[in-house]
């Protein structure tokens, strides 16, 4: 009997250590690094550029930027699903070839010390992450989009963001009169916006990386919301080089954000995400993701520092 108690105690200790270790592992792995961005100035009425793909006319949102010391306009994708602003290695290497001594990538640490400008706002860091991603710059093609990186929510943490989809403009400012604003959660630099569909309270991740979709949810909720017998649109998605299967169908629902109600005309689910991603989504209490398409013809104001937003 004593031996059994000892064995049971040992197993209990192992289980507790495993759970505690697992908790700290996930905390470390999915907690974003310190925000190293140094921001000065503001950017007002910056034109938004949309990337189109297949039947999706708003598949990504790009902002024009200029790198310090280089008189050329490049683009970075605005991705509120990314907690950090990053550059793409292949794109930077081709810029460095043409403009020597302007960029120096620290290949050992996959980082770069640099600065870029959006309008009159300067964004600098001695430790921008550099991903092994991207494409060479087409310097001779005036119509090339030349995407060199991703702007993440570390920038939103330091500026109030106004996404004016009515006029295809974006602003990053320091102060605004917060009249009739609503609370949202800004956990680990993720934007979790409260909403209501069919009298059910939902917490939705605002992810501009899924720009061209109105609502991405589970297959079960997708079946519930979509119009029965409606045609299913199938696409191939890309998440940092991983191929995903994307299924969309028409819907006829209302989605409410505080005092503003929008029409939900399409609902989507994705296959190909990892079990870990599904687990983290469930643990966060998040019931889905919303992209930019839902807010077209509206203005979204996000104050991430004070966790307040407004939809007009």
C-alpha positions in Angstrom: 0.0 0.0 0.0 2.9 2.4 0.9 4.6 1.5 -2.4 1.4 2.4 -4.3 1.1 5.7 -2.5 4.7 6.5 -3.4 4.2 5.7 -7.0 1.0 7.7 -7.1 2.8 10.7 -5.5 5.6 10.5 -8.0 3.1 10.4 -10.9 1.2 13.3 -9.4 4.4 15.3 -9.1 5.4 14.5 -12.7 1.9 15.6 -14.0 2.1 18.9 -12.0 5.6 19.6 -13.3 4.5 18.7 -16.9 1.5 21.1 -16.6 3.5 23.9 -15.1 6.3 23.4 -17.6 3.8 23.4 -20.5 2.2 26.6 -19.2 5.5 28.5 -19.1 6.5 27.0 -22.5 3.4 28.4 -24.2 3.7 31.7 -22.3 7.2 32.1 -23.6 6.5 30.8 -27.1 3.5 33.0 -27.7 4.3 36.1 -25.7 5.6 38.7 -28.1 9.1 40.1 -27.6 9.6 43.5 -26.0 8.5 46.4 -28.3 11.7 47.9 -29.6 10.2 50.3 -32.0 11.1 54.0 -31.7 8.4 56.1 -33.2 8.5 59.9 -33.9 6.0 62.0 -35.8 2.6 61.0 -37.2 1.3 59.8 -40.5 -2.0 61.2 -41.8 -4.1 60.1 -44.8 -1.7 57.6 -46.2 -3.1 55.9 -49.3 -3.9 52.3 -48.9 -3.0 49.9 -51.8 -4.9 46.7 -52.2 -3.6 43.4 -53.6 -6.0 41.4 -55.6 -5.8 37.6 -56.2 -8.2 35.5 -58.2 -11.7 36.6 -57.2 -10.6 38.4 -54.1 -10.1 42.1 -54.7 -8.9 42.9 -51.1 -6.6 40.0 -50.3 -3.9 42.2 -48.6 -3.5 45.8 -47.5 -0.3 47.5 -48.3 1.2 50.8 -47.1 3.8 52.8 -48.9 7.1 53.3 -47.0 10.5 54.7 -47.6 13.7 53.3 -46.1 16.1 55.8 -44.5 18.8 56.8 -47.1 17.0 55.4 -50.1 14.8 57.6 -52.3 12.4 54.8 -53.5 8.9 53.8 -52.4 8.5 50.3 -51.2 5.5 48.6 -49.6 4.9 46.7 -46.4 1.8 44.6 -45.7 -0.3 45.8 -42.7 -1.0 42.7 -40.7 -2.7 43.1 -37.4 -2.3 39.3 -36.8 1.4 39.8 -36.5 2.7 41.0 -33.1 6.0 42.3 -34.6 7.1 44.4 -37.5 9.4 42.3 -39.7 11.4 42.6 -42.9 11.9 40.0 -45.7 15.4 38.8 -46.3 15.2 38.2 -50.1 13.7 41.7 -50.7 16.3 43.4 -48.5 19.2 41.6 -50.1 18.2 42.9 -53.6 17.9 46.4 -52.2 21.3 46.1 -50.6 22.8 45.0 -53.9 21.6 48.2 -55.7 22.0 50.6 -52.8 25.3 49.5 -51.2 26.2 50.6 -47.7 22.6 51.5 -46.9 21.4 48.2 -45.5 23.4 45.7 -43.5 21.6 42.5 -42.4 22.9 40.7 -39.4 22.5 37.2 -40.8 23.8 35.5 -37.6 20.9 36.9 -35.6 18.4 37.3 -38.5 17.9 41.0 -37.7 18.7 44.5 -39.0 19.1 47.9 -37.5 17.2 50.3 -39.8 14.5 52.9 -40.0 11.6 53.6 -42.4 9.1 56.3 -42.9 5.3 56.3 -43.4 4.3 59.8 -44.3 5.8 62.1 -41.6 6.2 59.2 -39.1 9.6 57.6 -38.6 9.8 54.0 -37.4 13.2 52.8 -36.2 14.7 49.8 -34.4 18.1 48.4 -33.8 16.6 44.9 -33.8 14.0 44.5 -36.7 13.5 40.7 -37.2 14.4 39.5 -40.7 12.5 36.5 -42.1 13.8 34.2 -44.8 10.9 35.2 -47.1 10.0 37.6 -49.9 11.0 38.2 -53.5 13.6 40.3 -55.3 12.7 43.9 -56.0 11.6 44.8 -59.5 13.4 48.2 -59.8 12.6 48.5 -63.5 8.8 47.9 -63.2 7.0 51.1 -62.1 3.9 49.1 -61.4 5.6 46.5 -59.1 4.3 46.3 -55.6 7.8 45.5 -54.1 6.7 44.2 -50.7 9.6 44.2 -48.3 8.0 43.3 -45.0 5.1 43.3 -42.6 3.9 46.0 -40.2 2.6 44.4 -37.0 0.7 45.5 -33.9 3.9 46.7 -32.2 3.4 49.9 -34.2 -0.3 50.0 -33.2 0.8 49.8 -29.6 2.5 53.2 -29.9 0.0 55.0 -32.2 -3.7 55.4 -32.5 -4.6 53.8 -35.9 -7.4 55.1 -38.1 -8.3 52.8 -41.0 -10.6 54.9 -43.2 -11.8 52.3 -45.7 -14.3 54.8 -47.1 -11.5 56.8 -48.6 -8.8 54.1 -48.8 -6.6 56.0 -46.3 -4.8 55.2 -43.1 -3.5 57.4 -40.3 -1.3 56.8 -37.2 -1.7 59.6 -34.7 -1.0 60.3 -31.0 -4.2 61.8 -29.7 -7.9 61.6 -30.5 -11.1 62.6 -28.6 -12.5 59.2 -27.6 -16.2 59.9 -27.8 -18.5 56.8 -27.9 -15.6 54.4 -28.0 -15.9 50.7 -26.9 -13.6 48.4 -25.0 -11.7 45.6 -26.7 -9.0 43.2 -25.6 -5.3 43.7 -26.6 -3.8 40.4 -25.4 -0.2 39.6 -26.4 -0.7 42.3 -29.1 -3.7 40.5 -30.5 -6.8 42.6 -31.2 -9.9 40.8 -29.8 -13.1 42.7 -30.7 -16.4 41.9 -29.1 -19.4 41.4 -31.4 -22.9 39.9 -31.5 -24.3 37.5 -34.1 -27.8 36.1 -33.6 -27.8 37.2 -29.9 -24.6 35.3 -29.3 -21.7 37.3 -27.8 -18.5 36.6 -29.8 -14.8 37.5 -29.3 -13.3 37.9 -32.8 -9.6 38.4 -33.7 -9.1 41.4 -36.1 -6.5 40.0 -38.4 -5.7 42.1 -41.5 -3.6 39.2 -42.7 -7.0 37.6 -43.6 -7.9 40.9 -45.3 -10.2 39.6 -48.0 -12.6 37.6 -45.8 -15.5 38.9 -43.7 -15.6 36.2 -41.0 -13.4 33.1 -40.6 -14.7 30.6 -38.1 -14.9 26.8 -37.4 -16.4 24.4 -39.8 -19.3 23.8 -37.4 -20.2 27.6 -37.1 -19.6 28.0 -40.9 -22.3 25.3 -41.5 -24.6 27.1 -39.1 -24.2 30.6 -40.6 -23.9 29.9 -44.4 -26.9 30.0 -46.7 -28.0 26.4 -47.2 -27.3 24.9 -50.7 -25.2 28.0 -51.6 -22.2 27.6 -53.8 -18.9 27.0 -52.1 -15.9 29.0 -53.2 -12.6 27.1 -52.8 -9.2 28.9 -52.7 -5.6 28.1 -51.7 -4.3 30.4 -49.0 -0.7 31.1 -47.9 0.4 31.6 -44.3 4.2 32.3 -44.3 4.8 29.7 -47.0 2.3 27.1 -45.7 -0.6 26.2 -48.1 -4.1 26.3 -46.6 -7.4 25.3 -48.1 -10.0 28.1 -47.8 -13.8 27.5 -48.1 -16.3 30.4 -48.4 -20.0 30.5 -48.8 -22.6 33.2 -48.9 -24.4 34.2 -45.7 -27.2 36.6 -44.7 -26.6 37.6 -41.1 -26.2 40.7 -39.1 -23.0 41.3 -37.0 -23.2 44.0 -34.3 -20.3 46.0 -32.9 -21.7 48.1 -30.0 -24.0 50.6 -31.8 -23.0 49.7 -35.4 -24.6 46.8 -37.2 -23.0 45.4 -40.4 -24.2 42.9 -43.0 -22.4 39.6 -42.9 -22.6 38.4 -46.5 -20.0 35.7 -46.5 -18.5 33.2 -44.0 -15.3 31.2 -44.3 -13.5 28.3 -42.7 -9.9 27.1 -43.3 -8.3 23.7 -43.4 -4.6 23.1 -43.0 -4.0 25.0 -39.7 -2.0 23.1 -37.1 -3.5 21.4 -34.0 -1.5 23.9 -31.9 -3.1 26.9 -33.7 -6.5 25.4 -33.1 -5.7 24.8 -29.4 -4.4 28.3 -28.9 -7.6 29.7 -30.6 -9.8 27.7 -28.3 -7.8 28.7 -25.1 -8.0 32.4 -26.0 -11.8 32.2 -26.1 -11.7 33.5 -29.6 -14.6 32.4 -31.8 -13.2 33.5 -35.2 -11.3 36.1 -37.2 -12.5 39.1 -39.1 -10.6 40.8 -41.9 -10.8 44.1 -43.7 -13.6 43.1 -46.1 -16.2 43.4 -43.4 -15.3 47.0 -42.8 -15.2 48.3 -46.4 -17.0 51.6 -46.6 -16.5 52.2 -42.9 -13.9 53.8 -40.6 -12.2 51.7 -37.9 -10.3 53.6 -35.1 -8.1 51.5 -32.8 -6.4 52.8 -29.6 -4.5 49.6 -28.6 -2.7 51.3 -25.7 -6.0 52.1 -24.0 -7.9 49.1 -25.5 -10.7 51.3 -27.0 -12.1 51.2 -30.6 -14.8 52.9 -32.6 -16.5 51.8 -35.9 -18.1 54.5 -38.0 
